């Protein structure tokens, strides 16, 4: 018996509606085939993190950010992550926001350390994660506080260097006063030891700055920050004033170095150990000064290039290899 | 054949050309300047070599050259790089050359205080006369602190025999060796000189 026209029409409409429902389900339900599981984490800073941002685990993409909401009580962001069902956290797992390089957009990375729960706090610190308390009541994973980018780190280091240089200056002045007044050997020696520790700290900061701003190392992040600043998207850093602070620090270091060299030249040292300490301080200050000078020059050069051509970070410079010897008449 | 087909074919061709074009291969040059053998009797003085500083582009990892047709313009190579910054290479060479003459020579990594400190600024580390009679040129200014302040300048150059990275590296090794050995000899005699290129 052949179906009637009405029956054919009803079946046709039913099939169309079913197909439409399936299409809508596939299009609008986030995980229609239940291949993912939901995890909750928390971050203190979610710049450029939005639904759809990829979640990675050891280099493999295993999911995406599902939601980002602000918790008004803690002022932290609750971030929902949809990850593959077969991913299991270890006893020491956490989530953090990273980028493959300073030019790439951020992504959420899940880290699972193969340590037991007792060793976890130390292992997490070693992995540079400062954890935030997770959400309660849902399968949650600890999120890490977002670290500063290279440029913010450089800005912090310049500020730190300025503070330490001021302390070193005060110490050097005090030391010079004690030695000029023929102060007691013990007091002078203690002060020289303190000064040495301060100057060593300053040298460490200057080395960090120098390495961070060295062309070919940290400069891409710096130029990118300049691009962002120029386009008004992000960043509150004033490179010129930062560089001015760095030059002030360098001047303070130079002044310290002159003071210490002066003390050494005058021979106003109470003991051989004090003299040795002062010589070490002098050497350390010379290195610090050189590091700061290089860092400042790198920053200045980049600022100049960016001022001349804001797209410098994207296209770089044009280089040509040297011709073969004797190639030109 | 429609215009659309021609456009699609052209786009595919362009895309194919872009995919086939090989990437630039950077060439990293390693410099190992030979240290002279120590003399039988070494001078007893103790020397400390400070970290070598560089002027301008002399300390950069990218290979610098000066074209024979534009002697006042420093150019930077596209694919040639030094493995270590030239300042570090000169530092090692200086320590090696001085150790052939003096009993106690410490490098900057120890940071030890010393009555005599060798402070070097690298002025030039470049290929000169590129395209013509190309030479590897190394020049540095030196000051030695101590009871008497000594100052001097050393420059040495060596011909570059070929266009390969190895030929260039060998020429630079020869130039570094010549400049640092000349300096070490002068230090031993207690008098620094100013050698131009």
Interface residues (C-beta under 8 A of the other chain):
Chain A: X215 X216 X276 X279 X280 X282 X283 X284 X286 X287 X290 X317 X319 X320 X321 X322 X323 X324 X325 X326 X327 X328
Chain B: X48 X50 X51 X53 X60 X61 X62 X63 X65 X67 X68 X69 X75 X76 X77 X78 X79 X80 X108 X111 X113 X114 X117 X119 X127 X130 X131 X132 X133 X134 X159 X160 X161 X162 X163
